[in-house]
């Protein structure tokens, strides 16, 4: 029974770790977009129509409330084209432009 508990604990850990890595990737993307556009977080917030606090929250790797609408607005202000890529192996692979 101990082996099963260990397996389940490791499975949960791997899932949580993978999710955290995706969140970190999103944090890096948001930060790179506004830095590359030569904007401060405060300037970006004004152009996007939100607050600096909201943008700072998006850069928190533990934050999970990312909105596609806000990401699209950030990308548009920064002059970045966003694409959504969906795949399921072996046959499903689609990409659509968002902005």
Secondary structure, 3 states (H helix, E strand, C coil): CHHHHHHHHHHHHHHHHHHHHHHHHHHHHHHHHHHHCCCCHHHHHHHHCCCHHHHHHHCCCCCCCCCHHHHHHHHHHHCCCCEEEEEECCCEEEEEECC
